[in-house]
Amino acid sequence: MAEPLVRFASVRGRDVAWASAGSGPPLIAGGWWCRDLDQEWRMAAFRELVTLFGTGVTLIRYDRAGALSLDDELATLAAVVSQVGEPVSLFGASSGGCVSCAYAASHPDQVDRLVLYGTYAYGAEITSPAAQSSFVDIIGRHWGVGSRLLADLFLPDTTAEQRLEFVRYQRAAMDPADAAAALQAVYSFDVRPYLPRIQAPTLVLHRRGDRVIPLRLGRSIAETIPGAAFVALDGTNHMPWVGDSAAIVEHTFRFLNLAPPPSSDKGDLSAREIDVLRLVAAGLSDQEIAARLTLSAHTVHRHVANIRTKLGLPSRTAAAAHAVRSGLI
């Protein structure tokens, strides 16, 4: 996909960048705690997710306005909505789901449908007060250590290379003080009073093994929003652009009454098997793949055998050709 088109919205005297990519009805993706349009686009897996969404919708993302209160976040979203046009659908992920819920409840005539992923209603329920204080303190005092800790929590079932990429993204997007303030804001959000007032049809998606936002918090939101549908997804990664991202897009498109996204023909491969298959297609040996993914050569050999079995392919060469045909590289 080409570089997204970037425009600017005025929010309380400050210009805030927002970007659009793809074609179709507008779907505004509320940002997670750490976001930067340019740095996001540098992550390969993130670009793949945007590209997949772009097959059915015009996906719109936006930067922060600076301040971190819920009121400031709502003002930013309102400024973007006013430029996009009404009505719009919202995709609220992680802490962005809080903002999307509050906006949908406050502006029922402007929100057509609401999709929530990996989110919560009351930040104090995410983890204990002691753990919250510890996380904020580590991030503010030791951003290098804190960014690695968050990468391990947010992306547990990914490669070392992908986690390192996310570490670099976080540190490029925010300095230590801003990161600590942003995480503190995540814990401070409380949108429980808004949930019963949401009128837009709502879909709540949540991965069962999410270590950042527990599944019970997503289920609680679905039980509180009138008529909301709830879908528990497989996986442990919090960020939607890793793991089975296609399932997130597929459920979203179905809910928005859109044609399903084009299949990448991944079969039932795990995220790790897909990573291995991509490197096989790139011509790497088992030993080279093992070094790249911090695995043993024996483990890589087993992954390759499982890939061939699942896809019904006779050889390593056939698996590489399949990866190319399926657009996995």
N, C-alpha and C positions, 0 to 999 in steps of 0.2 A: 504494500500500500504506500502511496505517496505520502510525503510529510503532511500532517494535518494542517488545515487552514486555521490560523490563529487570528482572533479578533480581540477587542478589549471592551469591557463594560465598566462604567463608572460606579464605584461603591463608596459613598460618603467621601467624595473628593479624591478617591484613589482609583487608578486604573487597574483592573484585574483581567488577566489574560484568560481567554477560553478558546478551546480548539474543537473543531468538528471534523469527523472522518466518516466515510461510508456514504450510503444513500438509503433513503427511506424515511419513515416518520421519525421525528426527533426523540431520542432517549437520552436524558441528562443524567450522567453518572456523578452522584455526590462523592466527594473525595474522602479518602481515609485520613488518618491522623497526620501522615507525612505525604505531601504531594508537591510535585513540581512537573509541569507539563513537559519541559524539555528533557529532564532527567528520566522521567517515566518512559519516554519514547526511545531512549537509548537501550532499554532492556528488551532483548529479543522476544522473550515469552510474553511480555506485555504487548508488544507490537502484534504478535500473533492473535492475542485475544481481541484487540481492537479491530484487526482485519476480519476476524470471524464475525464479530458484531456488525461490522460494516457491510456484510452481505445482505442485511435485512433492515438495518436502521441507520440513521445518522447519529453516531455516538458523540456526545458532547461532554467534554471534561473542562474543569476550570480550576484555577489557582486559588489560594487563600487570599483574603483581603488584608491580612496582617494580624488583626486581633482574632482571638480564639473563642469568644463567647458564643453561645447558641444564637443570640440575637444578631451578632455580626455574620455568622454563617448563613442565617436566614436572609439577611440583607444581600449577601453575595449571590445566593441562589436566585433571589427575586430579580436582581439586576440581569442575570443571564437569561432567565425565563422571559423577561420583557423584550430582550433582543431576539430570542429564538421565535417567539410567537406562542400562542395558546390554542388549544390545550397541549400539554406535553405529558410524556410518561417519565417517571423517575426511576433510576436504578441506584438505590442507596446501599453501599457496601461498608461494612464495619461501622466506624463512627459516623460516616456519611449517611448511614441509615437513620440515625437520630434526626439529622437535619431534614432528610426527606420526609420522615413521619410528621415532624412538626409543620413543615411547609404544606404537606397534603391536607392536614387537618385545618390549617389556617386559611388555605386558598383552595377550597374544594372545586371551584369553577375553573381552575387553571390546571388541575392534574387529572389526566385521563385514566392512567393506571399506575400502580406503584409496585415495584419489585424490590425486595429487600434481600440482601445476602450477608450472612455472617455478622449480624448486627445484634443490638441490645436496646433496651429502653432506659435502664438505670445503671449508670457507670459504676456505682458503688457495689453492684452485684457481680462485677466481673471477677474480682478476686478480693482477698482480705485487705483491710486498711494498711496493715503492716507491709504486705507485698506491694501495694500501690506506692507507698512511700519509698520503699526500697528501690523499685524500678525507676521512679522519677529521680531519686538521688543519684543512682549509678549513671543514668543518662546525662544528667547535668554536670556531674563531676568527671566522668570518664566516658566520653562519648564513643571512643574507640571500642572499649569493652562493651558498653551499652548497645551499640549498633550491632555487634556480633551476637549478643544475647538475644536481641529482638529477632534477628535473622533466623536463629535456631528455633525460636518459638513460633515465628510466623510461617517458616518454610521447613518443617522438620523432615518431610519426605521429598527432598530435592538433592541435587548434587552439591558438592562443596563449591563448585564453580558458580552455581546459581545463587547460593547463599552469599558468596563473596560479592557477586554482582549487586545483590540487594544491600549489602553493607555499604558498598560504594555509593549506591543511589541515596540511601538515607543521609550519609555524611555530606554528600554534595547538595542535597535538598535543604538541609537545615544545619545551623550551628548548634552547639550543645545547649545553650540557653533556650533557643526556640524549640528544640526537640523536647526538652523537659517540660516547657510550658504547654506544648501541644499534647503531650501524653497526659498531663494533669487535666487538661480540658476534656480528654476522652473520659476520664473517670468522673468528671463533674456533671456531664450531661444527664438530664432526667426528663424524658419526654413521655413518661407514663400518663400524665393527664391528657395528652393529645391523642393517644391511641383509640379510645372509644369514639372520637369525633371524626375519624377518617372515613370518608364516604367512597373514595376511589376503590375499585376492585384491587385486591392486594394479594401478591404471591410472596411467601417467605421461604427462602432457600437457606439451608445451613448444612455444613459438613459435620458428619457425626463425630469425628475425632478432632475437631477444632480445639487446639490447646489455648488459644487466645480468648475467644468468646465461646463459652460452653454452649452446647446444643440446647440445654434447657432454657437459655435466655431467648434464643430464636423461637423455640416452641411457645414460650410464654407470650411473646409478641403476637404470634398467630392466633393464640387463644383469646387475646384481648381486642384485636382489631375486628370489627364486625365483618363476618363473611370471609375472612382471610383464608387462603389455602396454604398448607405447609408441606414442604418436600424436604426430607432428610437425604442428603447426598453422601456418597462414600468419600473418604479422604480425611486427611489430617491437616493439610495446609490451609492457612487462613486466607492468604491472598488468592484472589480468583484466577489469576493468570497462570498459576501452576497447578499441577494435578489434572483432574478431568475437567478442564475449562469448557470443553465442548458441551458437557452436560448442562452447565450453567446457561450457556447461550441457547441451547435447545429448549430448555424449560422456559426461558424468558420469551423466546420467539413464539412458542406455543401459546403462552399466556397472552401475548400481544396479538394473537391471531395472524401470525406471519408464517410464511413457508419455512420449513426447517432449514438450518444452515447446511451448506454442502458437506457431505461426509468426507472425512480424511482417511476413512478405511483403516482405522487403528485397531480394529477388532476389540478384544478385551485386554489389550496390553496395559500394564501398569505404567505409572509415570517413569519409573526407573528403566523399564524395558524399552519405552519410547526413546529415552536418552541414549541407551545402548544402541538401538537400531539406527538412530541418526549418525552415530559415530561409525558404525559398521558401514553405512552408506558413504561416509566420508573417506573410507578406505583405511581406517585404523585397524591394527591387529588387536587381539585380545589383551596383550600386554600393554599396548599403548592406551587402550580404553580403560584398563584397570588403573593406570597411572593418572589418567585424566579425571576419573570419577572417584578416585581414592577407594578402590575395591581390589580384591585379589583377582588374579587371572582366572582362577577356578570359578569364582562367582560370575565373572563376565561370560565365561564359556557356558555356564548353566543358563544365564539369561538369554544368550543367543539360541541355545537349544529350545528354551521355552517359547521364544518368539517364533521360531520356525514351526513349532508344533501348533501354536495358537492360530497362526496365519495359514497353516497348511502348505508351507513352502519347502521345497526339496533341498535347498542349499543356502549357504551364506550369500552367494551371489544373487540368488533369487530374492532373498530378504532385502538386500541393498537396492535391487531394482524396484521392489515393492515400495520402499521408502521414497524413492524418487517419484514414482507414479502417483503416490498418495499425497505428495506435497509436504512431506515431513522434513525435508531439507531445502 
